[in-house]
Amino acid sequence: MRLAMIAAASLIGLAAAADEHGTPTIAQMGFLTGDWVETRNGFTTEEHWVGPVGGVMAGIAITHSDKAGKKTRIEFMSIVERDGTLVFIARPDGQDGGEFTLKTSDNGIATFENAAHDFPQRITYEIAGDDLDTLKARIEGTVNGKERAMDWTYSRVAPPAR
């Protein structure tokens, strides 16, 4: 039942992509809400998103490994409404926040950009899957003049049975 409610809320978020003036709203990011996981090459990355509420989405990404000696990485994220657009703020491993402004959004896909940031310069999220149970994330940009990208394909984590 909860999974159906999350899928319905995601669809509402997709439909509410902008207000009547075409201004992006935090409601369009509702497709991120929930718990997501990807396991690949001995590493597990989880993203947990709450909201949208009060003009904010809040998220945390945790990457851990079953390999000895590998450090667990934590990134705090938020998306806020600011100056008529949406801003993605990333704070990886205790660093200062990098801010990325919404560049494009359409029906469950959003790309944020900051050309002045070291890496990445672009962050994209896209909801996919027949039941909206897949979340694709991509960071990309240039490092020392060379194009670089990293991709994640998350599966929705089913809530525990009650």
OpenMM code with the backbone's topology and positions (N, CA, C; nanometers):
from openmm import Vec3, app, unit

residues = "MET ARG LEU ALA MET ILE ALA ALA ALA SER LEU ILE GLY LEU ALA ALA ALA ALA ASP GLU HIS GLY THR PRO THR ILE ALA GLN MET GLY PHE LEU THR GLY ASP TRP VAL GLU THR ARG ASN GLY PHE THR THR GLU GLU HIS TRP VAL GLY PRO VAL GLY GLY VAL MET ALA GLY ILE ALA ILE THR HIS SER ASP LYS ALA GLY LYS LYS THR ARG ILE GLU PHE MET SER ILE VAL GLU ARG ASP GLY THR LEU VAL PHE ILE ALA ARG PRO ASP GLY GLN ASP GLY GLY GLU PHE THR LEU LYS THR SER ASP ASN GLY ILE ALA THR PHE GLU ASN ALA ALA HIS ASP PHE PRO GLN ARG ILE THR TYR GLU ILE ALA GLY ASP ASP LEU ASP THR LEU LYS ALA ARG ILE GLU GLY THR VAL ASN GLY LYS GLU ARG ALA MET ASP TRP THR TYR SER ARG VAL ALA PRO PRO ALA ARG".split()
positions = [
    Vec3(0.0817, -0.1189, 0.0000),
    Vec3(0.0000, 0.0000, 0.0000),
    Vec3(0.0863, 0.1255, 0.0000),
    Vec3(0.1929, 0.1255, 0.0867),
    Vec3(0.2792, 0.2437, 0.0946),
    Vec3(0.3493, 0.2681, -0.0387),
    Vec3(0.3937, 0.1597, -0.1069),
    Vec3(0.4603, 0.1744, -0.2364),
    Vec3(0.3670, 0.2373, -0.3385),
    Vec3(0.2407, 0.1988, -0.3367),
    Vec3(0.1426, 0.2584, -0.4284),
    Vec3(0.1230, 0.4061, -0.3978),
    Vec3(0.1229, 0.4402, -0.2684),
    Vec3(0.1082, 0.5809, -0.2304),
    Vec3(0.2290, 0.6625, -0.2755),
    Vec3(0.3505, 0.6056, -0.2625),
    Vec3(0.4705, 0.6752, -0.3068),
    Vec3(0.4671, 0.6956, -0.4577),
    Vec3(0.4268, 0.5923, -0.5327),
    Vec3(0.4180, 0.6051, -0.6779),
    Vec3(0.3157, 0.7111, -0.7171),
    Vec3(0.2027, 0.7146, -0.6474),
    Vec3(0.1004, 0.8156, -0.6771),
    Vec3(0.1523, 0.9551, -0.6461),
    Vec3(0.2214, 0.9699, -0.5333),
    Vec3(0.2783, 1.1009, -0.4984),
    Vec3(0.3822, 1.1436, -0.6002),
    Vec3(0.4594, 1.0478, -0.6507),
    Vec3(0.5587, 1.0797, -0.7537),
    Vec3(0.4916, 1.1300, -0.8795),
    Vec3(0.3820, 1.0662, -0.9182),
    Vec3(0.3109, 1.1100, -1.0380),
    Vec3(0.2537, 1.2494, -1.0196),
    Vec3(0.2039, 1.2784, -0.8996),
    Vec3(0.1540, 1.4130, -0.8720),
    Vec3(0.2682, 1.5124, -0.8858),
    Vec3(0.3849, 1.4769, -0.8326),
    Vec3(0.5018, 1.5635, -0.8447),
    Vec3(0.5399, 1.5860, -0.9891),
    Vec3(0.5293, 1.4813, -1.0721),
    Vec3(0.5616, 1.4961, -1.2138),
    Vec3(0.4634, 1.5899, -1.2812),
    Vec3(0.3388, 1.5811, -1.2431),
    Vec3(0.2370, 1.6656, -1.3056),
    Vec3(0.2476, 1.8101, -1.2598),
    Vec3(0.3004, 1.8321, -1.1406),
    Vec3(0.3102, 1.9668, -1.0850),
    Vec3(0.4483, 2.0265, -1.1110),
    Vec3(0.4969, 2.0170, -1.2344),
    Vec3(0.6333, 2.0566, -1.2676),
    Vec3(0.6582, 2.2051, -1.2545),
    Vec3(0.5571, 2.2867, -1.2688),
    Vec3(0.5756, 2.4313, -1.2595),
    Vec3(0.4431, 2.4939, -1.2186),
    Vec3(0.4516, 2.6154, -1.1654),
    Vec3(0.3280, 2.6834, -1.1310),
    Vec3(0.2660, 2.7435, -1.2558),
    Vec3(0.1573, 2.8181, -1.2391),
    Vec3(0.0844, 2.8722, -1.3548),
    Vec3(0.1657, 2.9733, -1.4353),
    Vec3(0.2763, 3.0211, -1.3786),
    Vec3(0.3607, 3.1175, -1.4486),
    Vec3(0.4811, 3.0494, -1.5138),
    Vec3(0.4879, 2.9164, -1.5068),
    Vec3(0.5999, 2.8437, -1.5647),
    Vec3(0.7225, 2.8402, -1.4742),
    Vec3(0.7081, 2.8863, -1.3508),
    Vec3(0.8183, 2.8867, -1.2565),
    Vec3(0.8322, 2.7482, -1.1937),
    Vec3(0.9531, 2.6905, -1.1947),
    Vec3(0.9707, 2.5589, -1.1320),
    Vec3(0.9362, 2.5640, -0.9841),
    Vec3(0.8771, 2.4562, -0.9350),
    Vec3(0.8447, 2.4454, -0.7929),
    Vec3(0.9049, 2.3173, -0.7363),
    Vec3(0.9208, 2.3159, -0.6073),
    Vec3(0.9786, 2.2001, -0.5412),
    Vec3(0.8928, 2.0754, -0.5608),
    Vec3(0.7641, 2.0923, -0.5875),
    Vec3(0.6746, 1.9773, -0.6085),
    Vec3(0.7216, 1.8890, -0.7231),
    Vec3(0.7856, 1.9472, -0.8238),
    Vec3(0.8305, 1.8670, -0.9372),
    Vec3(0.9405, 1.7692, -0.8990),
    Vec3(1.0058, 1.7901, -0.7849),
    Vec3(1.1124, 1.7002, -0.7417),
    Vec3(1.0618, 1.5882, -0.6517),
    Vec3(0.9304, 1.5814, -0.6323),
    Vec3(0.8713, 1.4782, -0.5476),
    Vec3(0.9039, 1.3372, -0.5914),
    Vec3(0.9421, 1.3193, -0.7190),
    Vec3(0.9747, 1.1837, -0.7657),
    Vec3(1.0964, 1.1253, -0.6947),
    Vec3(1.1774, 1.2098, -0.6306),
    Vec3(1.2935, 1.1604, -0.5564),
    Vec3(1.2558, 1.0974, -0.4222),
    Vec3(1.1395, 1.1318, -0.3691),
    Vec3(1.1000, 1.0893, -0.2354),
    Vec3(1.1100, 0.9381, -0.2191),
    Vec3(1.1761, 0.8979, -0.1122),
    Vec3(1.1857, 0.7559, -0.0813),
    Vec3(1.3287, 0.7111, -0.0607),
    Vec3(1.3445, 0.5800, -0.0579),
    Vec3(1.4728, 0.5163, -0.0315),
    Vec3(1.5163, 0.4394, -0.1549),
    Vec3(1.6409, 0.4599, -0.1943),
    Vec3(1.6942, 0.4054, -0.3195),
    Vec3(1.8275, 0.3373, -0.2915),
    Vec3(1.8592, 0.2303, -0.3652),
    Vec3(1.9854, 0.1600, -0.3428),
    Vec3(2.0404, 0.1048, -0.4746),
    Vec3(2.1729, 0.1072, -0.4837),
    Vec3(2.2448, 0.0422, -0.5941),
    Vec3(2.3659, -0.0288, -0.5344),
    Vec3(2.3872, -0.1552, -0.5726),
    Vec3(2.5062, -0.2297, -0.5339),
    Vec3(2.5793, -0.2700, -0.6610),
    Vec3(2.7105, -0.2313, -0.6636),
    Vec3(2.7895, -0.2592, -0.7827),
    Vec3(2.9375, -0.2648, -0.7431),
    Vec3(3.0071, -0.3666, -0.7940),
    Vec3(3.1516, -0.3805, -0.7731),
    Vec3(3.1926, -0.3723, -0.6258),
    Vec3(3.1133, -0.4327, -0.5394),
    Vec3(3.1472, -0.4367, -0.3980),
    Vec3(3.1123, -0.3113, -0.3186),
    Vec3(3.0462, -0.2153, -0.3825),
    Vec3(3.0047, -0.0928, -0.3153),
    Vec3(2.8525, -0.0825, -0.3183),
    Vec3(2.7951, -0.0359, -0.2093),
    Vec3(2.6516, -0.0092, -0.2031),
    Vec3(2.6338, 0.1394, -0.1799),
    Vec3(2.5517, 0.2014, -0.2649),
    Vec3(2.5170, 0.3417, -0.2468),
    Vec3(2.3681, 0.3503, -0.2217),
    Vec3(2.3323, 0.4199, -0.1145),
    Vec3(2.1924, 0.4431, -0.0804),
    Vec3(2.1657, 0.5929, -0.0894),
    Vec3(2.0508, 0.6297, -0.1422),
    Vec3(2.0035, 0.7678, -0.1344),
    Vec3(1.8683, 0.7643, -0.0656),
    Vec3(1.8509, 0.8547, 0.0293),
    Vec3(1.7262, 0.8671, 0.1035),
    Vec3(1.6795, 1.0114, 0.0900),
    Vec3(1.5599, 1.0312, 0.0371),
    Vec3(1.5047, 1.1653, 0.0148),
    Vec3(1.3725, 1.1816, 0.0880),
    Vec3(1.3548, 1.2967, 0.1528),
    Vec3(1.2277, 1.3323, 0.2156),
    Vec3(1.1811, 1.4661, 0.1598),
    Vec3(1.0529, 1.4863, 0.1651),
    Vec3(0.9932, 1.6093, 0.1119),
    Vec3(0.9144, 1.5745, -0.0126),
    Vec3(0.8725, 1.6696, -0.0861),
    Vec3(0.8957, 1.8122, -0.0662),
    Vec3(0.8040, 1.8690, 0.0422),
    Vec3(0.8629, 1.9546, 0.1237),
    Vec3(0.7874, 2.0219, 0.2285),
    Vec3(0.8536, 2.1566, 0.2556),
    Vec3(0.7715, 2.2602, 0.2670),
    Vec3(0.8220, 2.3921, 0.2990),
    Vec3(0.9235, 2.4461, 0.2005),
    Vec3(0.9121, 2.4065, 0.0747),
    Vec3(1.0041, 2.4552, -0.0273),
    Vec3(1.1381, 2.3835, -0.0307),
    Vec3(1.1459, 2.2656, 0.0337),
    Vec3(1.2736, 2.1946, 0.0425),
    Vec3(1.2552, 2.0446, 0.0205),
    Vec3(1.3530, 1.9836, -0.0473),
    Vec3(1.3735, 1.8388, -0.0482),
    Vec3(1.5040, 1.8177, 0.0268),
    Vec3(1.5117, 1.7160, 0.1121),
    Vec3(1.6350, 1.6873, 0.1857),
    Vec3(1.6768, 1.5442, 0.1563),
    Vec3(1.8062, 1.5266, 0.1311),
    Vec3(1.8553, 1.3940, 0.0978),
    Vec3(1.9893, 1.3640, 0.1619),
    Vec3(2.0175, 1.2350, 0.1701),
    Vec3(2.1480, 1.1886, 0.2157),
    Vec3(2.1878, 1.0711, 0.1282),
    Vec3(2.3128, 1.0683, 0.0878),
    Vec3(2.3681, 0.9549, 0.0136),
    Vec3(2.4770, 0.8923, 0.0996),
    Vec3(2.4736, 0.7610, 0.1098),
    Vec3(2.5714, 0.6873, 0.1885),
    Vec3(2.6297, 0.5800, 0.0982),
    Vec3(2.7618, 0.5777, 0.0846),
    Vec3(2.8288, 0.4746, 0.0056),
    Vec3(2.9192, 0.3961, 0.0994),
    Vec3(2.9014, 0.2643, 0.1001),
    Vec3(2.9823, 0.1784, 0.1865),
    Vec3(3.0218, 0.0539, 0.1090),
    Vec3(3.1203, -0.0163, 0.1615),
    Vec3(3.1742, -0.1325, 0.0918),
    Vec3(3.1917, -0.2491, 0.1865),
    Vec3(3.1882, -0.3682, 0.1279),
    Vec3(3.2198, -0.4877, 0.2052),
    Vec3(3.3696, -0.5168, 0.1973),
    Vec3(3.4457, -0.4321, 0.1271),
    Vec3(3.5903, -0.4494, 0.1145),
    Vec3(3.6597, -0.3878, 0.2362),
    Vec3(3.7534, -0.4606, 0.2934),
    Vec3(3.8258, -0.4129, 0.4120),
    Vec3(3.8988, -0.2823, 0.3820),
    Vec3(3.8915, -0.1896, 0.4780),
    Vec3(3.9663, -0.0662, 0.4674),
    Vec3(3.9019, 0.0439, 0.3848),
    Vec3(3.7882, 0.0187, 0.3261),
    Vec3(3.7210, 0.1215, 0.2455),
    Vec3(3.6384, 0.2117, 0.3362),
    Vec3(3.6564, 0.3416, 0.3182),
    Vec3(3.5874, 0.4413, 0.3996),
    Vec3(3.4422, 0.4574, 0.3544),
    Vec3(3.3522, 0.4714, 0.4499),
    Vec3(3.2134, 0.5035, 0.4193),
    Vec3(3.2058, 0.6518, 0.3862),
    Vec3(3.1386, 0.6848, 0.2755),
    Vec3(3.1241, 0.8241, 0.2333),
    Vec3(2.9802, 0.8681, 0.2548),
    Vec3(2.9640, 0.9914, 0.3022),
    Vec3(2.8314, 1.0474, 0.3269),
    Vec3(2.8213, 1.1815, 0.2573),
    Vec3(2.7110, 1.2025, 0.1884),
    Vec3(2.6857, 1.3310, 0.1229),
    Vec3(2.5469, 1.3788, 0.1627),
    Vec3(2.5403, 1.5020, 0.2120),
    Vec3(2.4120, 1.5630, 0.2442),
    Vec3(2.3702, 1.6485, 0.1247),
    Vec3(2.2433, 1.6409, 0.0894),
    Vec3(2.1927, 1.7115, -0.0280),
    Vec3(2.0613, 1.7797, 0.0055),
    Vec3(2.0341, 1.8872, -0.0644),
    Vec3(1.9032, 1.9495, -0.0548),
    Vec3(1.8710, 2.0159, -0.1871),
    Vec3(1.7436, 2.0330, -0.2103),
    Vec3(1.6950, 2.1092, -0.3252),
    Vec3(1.6004, 2.2124, -0.2674),
    Vec3(1.6248, 2.3380, -0.3021),
    Vec3(1.5453, 2.4471, -0.2469),
    Vec3(1.4926, 2.5358, -0.3592),
    Vec3(1.3797, 2.6000, -0.3310),
    Vec3(1.3278, 2.7023, -0.4216),
    Vec3(1.3991, 2.8324, -0.3888),
    Vec3(1.4575, 2.8956, -0.4904),
    Vec3(1.5266, 3.0225, -0.4683),
    Vec3(1.5222, 3.1066, -0.5953),
    Vec3(1.4805, 3.2317, -0.5814),
    Vec3(1.4816, 3.3283, -0.6925),
    Vec3(1.4134, 3.2751, -0.8187),
    Vec3(1.2987, 3.2091, -0.8005),
    Vec3(1.2199, 3.1624, -0.9143),
    Vec3(1.2717, 3.0378, -0.9823),
    Vec3(1.3637, 2.9658, -0.9183),
    Vec3(1.4118, 2.8405, -0.9752),
    Vec3(1.4418, 2.7431, -0.8616),
    Vec3(1.4970, 2.6288, -0.8956),
    Vec3(1.5363, 2.5297, -0.7959),
    Vec3(1.6883, 2.5225, -0.7915),
    Vec3(1.7410, 2.5053, -0.6713),
    Vec3(1.8855, 2.4963, -0.6524),
    Vec3(1.9164, 2.3667, -0.5773),
    Vec3(2.0065, 2.2864, -0.6356),
    Vec3(2.0550, 2.1620, -0.5752),
    Vec3(2.1823, 2.1968, -0.4988),
    Vec3(2.1870, 2.1610, -0.3704),
    Vec3(2.3034, 2.1886, -0.2875),
    Vec3(2.3606, 2.0551, -0.2404),
    Vec3(2.4890, 2.0332, -0.2711),
    Vec3(2.5556, 1.9085, -0.2341),
    Vec3(2.6673, 1.9378, -0.1352),
    Vec3(2.6735, 1.8575, -0.0286),
    Vec3(2.7778, 1.8717, 0.0735),
    Vec3(2.8432, 1.7348, 0.0946),
    Vec3(2.9360, 1.6970, 0.0052),
    Vec3(2.9980, 1.5645, 0.0176),
    Vec3(3.1056, 1.5593, 0.1251),
    Vec3(3.1017, 1.4565, 0.2070),
    Vec3(3.2056, 1.4285, 0.3067),
    Vec3(3.2521, 1.5511, 0.3825),
    Vec3(3.1590, 1.6327, 0.4301),
    Vec3(3.1928, 1.7457, 0.5145),
    Vec3(3.2477, 1.8677, 0.4423),
    Vec3(3.2491, 1.8658, 0.3091),
    Vec3(3.2972, 1.9810, 0.2332),
    Vec3(3.1924, 2.0916, 0.2339),
    Vec3(3.2355, 2.2125, 0.1965),
    Vec3(3.1402, 2.3211, 0.1780),
    Vec3(3.0423, 2.2836, 0.0680),
    Vec3(2.9231, 2.3400, 0.0739),
    Vec3(2.8200, 2.3079, -0.0233),
    Vec3(2.8484, 2.3645, -0.1613),
    Vec3(2.8307, 2.2800, -0.2620),
    Vec3(2.8336, 2.3244, -0.4007),
    Vec3(2.6895, 2.3439, -0.4454),
    Vec3(2.6624, 2.4534, -0.5162),
    Vec3(2.5255, 2.4833, -0.5590),
    Vec3(2.5128, 2.4720, -0.7103),
    Vec3(2.4022, 2.4096, -0.7532),
    Vec3(2.3746, 2.3851, -0.8937),
    Vec3(2.2324, 2.4318, -0.9219),
    Vec3(2.2156, 2.5147, -1.0228),
    Vec3(2.0849, 2.5711, -1.0563),
    Vec3(2.0149, 2.4842, -1.1595),
    Vec3(1.8835, 2.4702, -1.1438),
    Vec3(1.8050, 2.3923, -1.2397),
    Vec3(1.8240, 2.4491, -1.3796),
    Vec3(1.8673, 2.3630, -1.4711),
    Vec3(1.8868, 2.4030, -1.6106),
    Vec3(1.7680, 2.3587, -1.6957),
    Vec3(1.7290, 2.2321, -1.6803),
    Vec3(1.6146, 2.1788, -1.7549),
    Vec3(1.5380, 2.0818, -1.6662),
    Vec3(1.4079, 2.0739, -1.6903),
    Vec3(1.3258, 1.9742, -1.6215),
    Vec3(1.2063, 1.9431, -1.7088),
    Vec3(1.1676, 1.8160, -1.7085),
    Vec3(1.0531, 1.7740, -1.7867),
    Vec3(1.0112, 1.6341, -1.7450),
    Vec3(0.8910, 1.6208, -1.6948),
    Vec3(0.8279, 1.4913, -1.6726),
    Vec3(0.9192, 1.3876, -1.6061),
    Vec3(0.9700, 1.4191, -1.4871),
    Vec3(1.0467, 1.3211, -1.4121),
    Vec3(1.1949, 1.3200, -1.4424),
    Vec3(1.2456, 1.4236, -1.5043),
    Vec3(1.3897, 1.4365, -1.5262),
    Vec3(1.4279, 1.5806, -1.4956),
    Vec3(1.5384, 1.5974, -1.4233),
    Vec3(1.5836, 1.7316, -1.3873),
    Vec3(1.7354, 1.7363, -1.3955),
    Vec3(1.7864, 1.8418, -1.4571),
    Vec3(1.9308, 1.8622, -1.4677),
    Vec3(1.9671, 1.9954, -1.4044),
    Vec3(2.0648, 1.9913, -1.3155),
    Vec3(2.1152, 2.1088, -1.2459),
    Vec3(2.2580, 2.1340, -1.2946),
    Vec3(2.2952, 2.2622, -1.3078),
    Vec3(2.4289, 2.2947, -1.3585),
    Vec3(2.4968, 2.4038, -1.2777),
    Vec3(2.6303, 2.3962, -1.2758),
    Vec3(2.7163, 2.5007, -1.2230),
    Vec3(2.8470, 2.4902, -1.3001),
    Vec3(2.8614, 2.5701, -1.4060),
    Vec3(2.9785, 2.5641, -1.4934),
    Vec3(3.1068, 2.6001, -1.4206),
    Vec3(3.0979, 2.6742, -1.3106),
    Vec3(3.2170, 2.7176, -1.2374),
    Vec3(3.2648, 2.6138, -1.1350),
    Vec3(3.1881, 2.5084, -1.1130),
    Vec3(3.2247, 2.4072, -1.0129),
    Vec3(3.3353, 2.3180, -1.0694),
    Vec3(3.4222, 2.2660, -0.9795),
    Vec3(3.5331, 2.1826, -1.0273),
    Vec3(3.4824, 2.0531, -1.0924),
    Vec3(3.4200, 1.9675, -1.0196),
    Vec3(3.3538, 1.8478, -1.0719),
    Vec3(3.2555, 1.8027, -0.9676),
    Vec3(3.1353, 1.7720, -1.0085),
    Vec3(3.0824, 1.7787, -1.1450),
    Vec3(3.0340, 1.9196, -1.1785),
    Vec3(2.9997, 1.9396, -1.3039),
    Vec3(2.9342, 2.0641, -1.3441),
    Vec3(2.7845, 2.0424, -1.3686),
    Vec3(2.7433, 1.9168, -1.3890),
    Vec3(2.6025, 1.8844, -1.4117),
    Vec3(2.5620, 1.7648, -1.3259),
    Vec3(2.4387, 1.7724, -1.2742),
    Vec3(2.3789, 1.6637, -1.1968),
    Vec3(2.2404, 1.6392, -1.2549),
    Vec3(2.2126, 1.5147, -1.2904),
    Vec3(2.0822, 1.4807, -1.3489),
    Vec3(2.0191, 1.3660, -1.2710),
    Vec3(1.8901, 1.3797, -1.2450),
    Vec3(1.8089, 1.2725, -1.1879),
    Vec3(1.6947, 1.2441, -1.2827),
    Vec3(1.6630, 1.1148, -1.2973),
    Vec3(1.5513, 1.0750, -1.3833),
    Vec3(1.4803, 0.9552, -1.3215),
    Vec3(1.3486, 0.9657, -1.3104),
    Vec3(1.2680, 0.8543, -1.2612),
    Vec3(1.2332, 0.7665, -1.3808),
    Vec3(1.2360, 0.6351, -1.3627),
    Vec3(1.2118, 0.5428, -1.4733),
    Vec3(1.1477, 0.4155, -1.4191),
    Vec3(1.1246, 0.3226, -1.5075),
    Vec3(1.0675, 0.1943, -1.4690),
    Vec3(0.9162, 0.1946, -1.4799),
    Vec3(0.8608, 0.0774, -1.5048),
    Vec3(0.7164, 0.0642, -1.5213),
    Vec3(0.6396, 0.1127, -1.3990),
    Vec3(0.6935, 0.0898, -1.2812),
    Vec3(0.6276, 0.1302, -1.1568),
    Vec3(0.6975, 0.2486, -1.0908),
    Vec3(0.7735, 0.3255, -1.1710),
    Vec3(0.8528, 0.4365, -1.1181),
    Vec3(0.9424, 0.3872, -1.0054),
    Vec3(1.0031, 0.2683, -1.0252),
    Vec3(1.0828, 0.2039, -0.9227),
    Vec3(1.2322, 0.2088, -0.9504),
    Vec3(1.2723, 0.2898, -1.0495),
    Vec3(1.4126, 0.3065, -1.0840),
    Vec3(1.4448, 0.4549, -1.0842),
    Vec3(1.5547, 0.4903, -1.0237),
    Vec3(1.6013, 0.6280, -1.0230),
    Vec3(1.7412, 0.6294, -1.0829),
    Vec3(1.7560, 0.7032, -1.1915),
    Vec3(1.8867, 0.7169, -1.2553),
    Vec3(1.9480, 0.8490, -1.2123),
    Vec3(2.0741, 0.8442, -1.1743),
    Vec3(2.1468, 0.9653, -1.1348),
    Vec3(2.2758, 0.9701, -1.2154),
    Vec3(2.3140, 1.0907, -1.2540),
    Vec3(2.4365, 1.1082, -1.3326),
    Vec3(2.5024, 1.2389, -1.2918),
    Vec3(2.6336, 1.2336, -1.2714),
    Vec3(2.7112, 1.3553, -1.2559),
    Vec3(2.8105, 1.3575, -1.3708),
    Vec3(2.8349, 1.4782, -1.4233),
    Vec3(2.9261, 1.4864, -1.5370),
    Vec3(2.9893, 1.6243, -1.5449),
    Vec3(3.0951, 1.6306, -1.6223),
    Vec3(3.1659, 1.7557, -1.6418),
    Vec3(3.3050, 1.7279, -1.6928),
    Vec3(3.3922, 1.8261, -1.6790),
    Vec3(3.5303, 1.8097, -1.7242),
    Vec3(3.6250, 1.8182, -1.6059),
    Vec3(3.7309, 1.7390, -1.6144),
    Vec3(3.8383, 1.7401, -1.5171),
    Vec3(3.9674, 1.7486, -1.5982),
    Vec3(4.0458, 1.8533, -1.5756),
    Vec3(4.1690, 1.8742, -1.6520),
    Vec3(4.1453, 1.8661, -1.8020),
    Vec3(4.0331, 1.9241, -1.8473),
    Vec3(4.0015, 1.9292, -1.9898),
    Vec3(3.9441, 1.8020, -2.0479),
    Vec3(3.9241, 1.6994, -1.9675),
    Vec3(3.8703, 1.5715, -2.0162),
    Vec3(3.7314, 1.5487, -1.9609),
    Vec3(3.6395, 1.5048, -2.0480),
    Vec3(3.5032, 1.4733, -2.0061),
    Vec3(3.5041, 1.3547, -1.9112),
    Vec3(3.4232, 1.3660, -1.8085),
    Vec3(3.4123, 1.2597, -1.7100),
    Vec3(3.2660, 1.2490, -1.6679),
    Vec3(3.2209, 1.1272, -1.6387),
    Vec3(3.0832, 1.1071, -1.5931),
    Vec3(3.0779, 0.9864, -1.5000),
    Vec3(2.9825, 0.9919, -1.4084),
    Vec3(2.9542, 0.8784, -1.3210),
    Vec3(2.8032, 0.8586, -1.3193),
    Vec3(2.7605, 0.7329, -1.3256),
    Vec3(2.6184, 0.6995, -1.3308),
    Vec3(2.5818, 0.6024, -1.2203),
    Vec3(2.4594, 0.6175, -1.1704),
    Vec3(2.4006, 0.5244, -1.0756),
    Vec3(2.2610, 0.4886, -1.1249),
    Vec3(2.2237, 0.3634, -1.1076),
    Vec3(2.0874, 0.3201, -1.1355),
    Vec3(2.0353, 0.2559, -1.0077),
    Vec3(1.9522, 0.3319, -0.9391),
    Vec3(1.8991, 0.2896, -0.8098),
    Vec3(1.7675, 0.2161, -0.8270),
    Vec3(1.7437, 0.1226, -0.7373),
    Vec3(1.6135, 0.0568, -0.7250),
    Vec3(1.5463, 0.1094, -0.5990),
    Vec3(1.4145, 0.1249, -0.6079),
    Vec3(1.3405, 0.1682, -0.4898),
    Vec3(1.3432, 0.0571, -0.3854),
    Vec3(1.3684, 0.0956, -0.2621),
    Vec3(1.3680, 0.0001, -0.1508),
    Vec3(1.2255, -0.0085, -0.1002),
    Vec3(1.1723, -0.1291, -0.0969),
    Vec3(1.0368, -0.1489, -0.0463),
    Vec3(1.0353, -0.1220, 0.1032),
    Vec3(0.9323, -0.0548, 0.1508),
    Vec3(0.9221, -0.0306, 0.2953),
    Vec3(0.9036, -0.1628, 0.3696),
    Vec3(0.9468, -0.1686, 0.4942),
    Vec3(0.9298, -0.2918, 0.5705),
    Vec3(0.7815, -0.3223, 0.5923),
    Vec3(0.7501, -0.4506, 0.5945),
    Vec3(0.6106, -0.4923, 0.6197),
    Vec3(0.5743, -0.4583, 0.7637),
    Vec3(0.4489, -0.4181, 0.7818),
    Vec3(0.4035, -0.3839, 0.9180),
    Vec3(0.3004, -0.4827, 0.9635),
] * unit.nanometer
topology = app.Topology()
chain = topology.addChain("A")
for resn in residues:
    res = topology.addResidue(resn, chain)
    for name in ("N", "CA", "C"):
        topology.addAtom(name, app.Element.getBySymbol(name[0]), res)
